[in-house]
Amino acid sequence: MCLRTEDGRAVRDLLDLVGDKWSLLIIATLRSGRLRFSALQRYIPGVSQRMLTLEAPRPRT
């Protein structure tokens, strides 16, 4: 796949969203369902409250 095509752009956009350590851990932890913020923090050792605030998905309205 060439990263200069539309498909490649989609892959780059996805990696921009989940390309860091904490985002991937948060996604993996939430794969089985919703968790409260404090529970999510307990499930991911070493993550700070600030990092979760920045990286965790926002509730949909």
Secondary structure in CASP SS format (residue, H / E / C, confidence):
PFRMAT SS
TARGET T0000
AUTHOR 0000-0000-0000
METHOD secondary structure of the structure
MODEL  1
M C 1.00
C C 1.00
L C 1.00
R C 1.00
T C 1.00
E H 1.00
D H 1.00
G H 1.00
R H 1.00
A H 1.00
V H 1.00
R H 1.00
D H 1.00
L H 1.00
L H 1.00
D H 1.00
L H 1.00
V H 1.00
G C 1.00
D C 1.00
K H 1.00
W H 1.00
S H 1.00
L H 1.00
L H 1.00
I H 1.00
I H 1.00
A H 1.00
T H 1.00
L H 1.00
R C 1.00
S C 1.00
G C 1.00
R C 1.00
L C 1.00
R C 1.00
F H 1.00
S H 1.00
A H 1.00
L H 1.00
Q H 1.00
R H 1.00
Y H 1.00
I C 1.00
P C 1.00
G C 1.00
V C 1.00
S C 1.00
Q H 1.00
R H 1.00
M H 1.00
L H 1.00
T H 1.00
L H 1.00
E H 1.00
A C 1.00
P C 1.00
R C 1.00
P C 1.00
R C 1.00
T C 1.00
END
